[in-house]
Amino acid sequence: MTFGNQDYSERLRAAIKSLVEVRQEQGVRADRHLEALAVLVRSIFVHEGFAESDVLMKGEGGNLKLPGYFRPTKDWDLLVVENNVLAAAIEFKAQMGSISKNVNNRAEEAIGSGTDVWEAHREGLFGLVRPWTGYFLVLAEEPGIHEPRRTGRPRFPVDESFRDASYIQRYEILCKRLVERRVYDAACLLVSTDDPDDPIREPSSELDFDHFAAAIRMRAQALAALRSDL
């Protein structure tokens, strides 16, 4: 996982290891289990030219609330705010168990948050500059998540993409379509495993960490050009 002249492989492994350890020690409601991952992503923004003080993370006492359109506010996990311009907003999610019970809930959360922020932008709540949004999801390897799954018998035919798709494949479809339909500008999907020789798997090359980092670089370059124009 080398991006530019930066090798993030070991740092990504350490961040995922920290996530798993905190969840195991403190349970599913642990507040800071995603902190190491957010620190890693913040370092990419800083490497691409943003001041560290402009990259705000949950748990550091900063204000990470953004106004919404369908609701008053929403707390995000990481914001980049430069000269009072919202440069980026990222949502981090981890699912370390019960994937089969929560796949629909996770999809609804992601769609809702992404849609809400775009409608708020269209209403002019963030100013003239279009914010960049990212969705980062980490799943834990567990029995059965790679097996084909039936969709039941809904009233109308199911999208063929979901027919017999495993839970992992459903998440892949979700993340890809979130980006395709511009609900988010970029998405990353990782699977953590108990294998010390292969602790992280990236189910889709389109949703791997390198692509996510590359999208951040493109955002940084776009804002640099905007600064020059202004």
Order of alpha helices (4+ residues) and beta strands (2+ residues): beta-beta-alpha-alpha-beta-beta-beta-beta-beta-alpha-beta-alpha-beta-beta-alpha
